């Protein structure tokens, strides 16, 4: 049996991971919808839904998926066009909620991908909801000019929060449980830091090493 699912479609950072596993053998393949599909006209036209077909077709070829195999595909909107494509090409599929063994593998693939983009591993390891929009927004605002290029800028929520005023100051932190949102390393006690406060629905403060 084949399982197909996605990871990262709800993350502000990066594209989306599409993954596939043959349950009986553990053969695993994945690919990414590039971030450009979440920007401008490509996002408005939902071209990312067609790119899913491109990824899955490539993975079908790699795993030699036959039309006799049962395919469980995530029932989410990400696979709306894929389901039409599979029906047209006479594949046998079910729309279901995907669990193991694929879920853990595809989530790990997406985590590794975001780390390759610069998101600190500690951010994922020690944050309960590492891909929560406002938590990621803090990371983006620590280096806005560069990190905004990694964002799903077609989102309405991005258009709401991408132009907030910010204040920057240097302060002394006596006690610190923070990591630097620029370099990802721990901020030690009794350290001078760069304090960035940006003003949205409520004021949000992040800390960076003084020289980051």
C-alpha positions in Angstrom: 0.0 0.0 0.0 1.1 3.5 -0.8 0.6 6.5 1.5 0.8 10.1 0.4 0.8 13.2 2.6 2.1 16.7 3.0 4.0 18.7 5.7 4.6 22.4 6.0 1.6 23.7 4.1 0.7 25.6 7.2 4.2 26.9 7.9 5.0 30.6 7.1 8.5 29.5 6.3 9.4 27.6 3.2 7.4 25.6 0.6 5.6 22.3 1.3 6.9 18.8 1.5 5.0 16.1 -0.4 6.0 12.6 0.8 5.2 9.0 -0.2 5.9 5.6 1.4 5.3 2.0 0.4 4.2 0.6 3.7 5.2 -3.0 3.1 8.9 -2.1 2.3 9.4 1.2 3.9 10.5 2.8 0.6 10.2 6.6 1.1 10.4 9.5 -1.3 9.7 13.2 -1.0 9.9 16.4 -2.8 9.1 20.1 -2.2 6.8 22.7 -3.7 9.1 25.7 -4.1 8.4 28.8 -2.1 7.8 30.8 -5.3 4.5 28.9 -5.7 3.3 30.7 -2.6 3.9 34.2 -4.0 2.0 36.6 -6.2 0.0 35.2 -9.2 1.3 31.7 -8.8 -0.3 31.5 -5.3 -3.5 33.3 -6.4 -4.0 30.8 -9.2 -3.2 27.9 -6.8 -0.5 26.6 -9.1 1.0 24.7 -6.1 -1.9 22.2 -6.5 -0.6 21.3 -10.0 3.0 21.1 -8.8 1.8 18.4 -6.4 1.0 16.2 -9.4 4.5 16.8 -10.8 6.1 15.7 -7.5 3.8 12.6 -7.1 4.3 11.5 -10.8 8.0 11.6 -10.3 7.7 9.6 -7.0 5.4 7.1 -8.7 8.1 6.5 -11.3 10.9 6.1 -8.7 8.9 3.6 -6.7 7.3 1.9 -9.8 3.8 2.4 -8.4 1.3 0.3 -10.3 -2.4 0.9 -10.9 -3.2 -2.2 -9.0 -1.7 -0.9 -5.7 -4.0 0.7 -3.2 -3.1 4.4 -2.6 -4.1 6.2 0.6 -3.9 9.9 0.0 -4.4 12.7 2.6 -7.9 14.1 2.3 -6.7 17.7 2.6 -7.1 20.4 -0.1 -3.4 20.1 -1.1 -4.3 17.0 -3.1 -7.5 18.2 -4.8 -5.9 18.3 -8.3 -3.9 15.1 -7.6 -7.1 13.1 -6.9 -8.5 14.3 -10.3 -5.3 13.2 -12.0 -5.3 9.8 -10.3 -8.9 9.2 -11.2 -8.2 10.2 -14.8 -5.2 7.9 -15.0 -7.2 5.0 -13.3 -5.2 4.7 -10.1 -7.0 3.1 -7.1 -7.0 5.5 -4.2 -8.8 6.4 -0.9 -8.9 9.9 0.7 -8.1 9.3 4.4 -6.3 10.8 7.4 -2.7 9.7 7.1 -0.9 8.4 10.1 2.2 6.2 10.6 4.6 5.2 9.1 4.6 8.2 6.8 3.7 10.9 9.2 6.9 10.9 11.3 9.1 10.6 8.2 7.6 13.5 6.3 7.5 15.8 9.4 11.2 15.0 9.9 11.9 15.8 6.2 10.2 19.2 6.6 12.1 20.0 9.8 15.4 19.2 8.2 14.4 21.4 5.2 13.6 24.4 7.4 16.9 24.0 9.3 18.6 24.1 5.9 16.9 27.5 5.3 18.4 28.7 8.6 15.8 28.0 11.2 17.8 27.0 14.4 17.5 23.3 15.3 17.0 24.5 18.9 13.9 26.4 17.8 12.4 23.2 16.7 13.7 21.0 19.5 12.6 23.3 22.4 9.5 25.0 21.0 6.2 23.2 21.5 4.7 24.6 18.3 7.8 25.4 16.2 5.8 26.2 13.0 3.2 28.4 14.7 2.8 31.6 12.6 3.6 34.2 15.3 6.6 32.2 16.6 8.0 32.1 13.1 7.2 35.8 12.6 9.6 36.6 15.4 12.4 34.7 13.6 11.6 36.6 10.4 11.7 40.0 12.1 15.2 39.2 13.5 16.6 39.5 9.9 13.6 40.8 7.9 15.3 41.7 4.6 16.7 38.2 4.1 14.1 36.0 5.9 11.1 37.6 4.3 12.3 36.0 1.0 11.6 32.6 2.6 7.9 33.4 3.5 4.6 32.4 1.9 4.0 36.0 1.0 0.7 35.2 -0.8 -1.0 34.6 2.6 -3.4 37.2 3.8 -1.9 36.9 7.3 1.5 37.9 5.8 0.1 41.0 4.2 -1.4 41.9 7.6 1.9 41.6 9.6 4.7 42.3 7.1 4.9 46.0 7.6 4.9 46.5 11.4 6.9 49.3 12.9 9.8 48.2 15.1 12.1 49.7 17.7 15.7 48.6 18.3 17.7 49.2 21.5 20.6 47.8 23.4 19.8 46.5 26.9 21.5 44.3 29.6 19.9 40.9 30.3 20.7 39.8 33.9 18.9 36.5 33.6 18.4 34.8 30.2 16.5 31.8 29.0 16.6 33.1 25.4 18.2 32.0 22.2 19.4 34.6 19.7 16.8 34.9 16.9 19.6 35.8 14.5 22.3 33.1 15.1 20.3 30.6 17.0 22.8 30.3 19.9 22.0 30.7 23.6 22.1 34.2 25.1 24.1 34.0 28.4 23.2 35.7 31.7 24.5 39.3 32.2 24.9 40.0 28.5 24.3 43.1 26.5 21.7 42.3 23.8 19.9 43.9 20.9 16.2 44.2 21.8 13.8 44.4 18.9 10.1 45.3 19.6 7.6 45.3 16.8 4.1 46.5 17.1 1.2 44.4 15.9 -2.0 43.5 17.7 0.2 43.6 20.7 3.9 44.5 21.2 6.3 41.6 20.7 9.9 41.6 21.8 12.8 39.4 20.6 16.5 39.4 21.6 19.6 39.1 19.6 23.3 39.1 20.5 24.6 42.7 20.5 26.7 42.0 17.4 24.2 39.8 15.5 
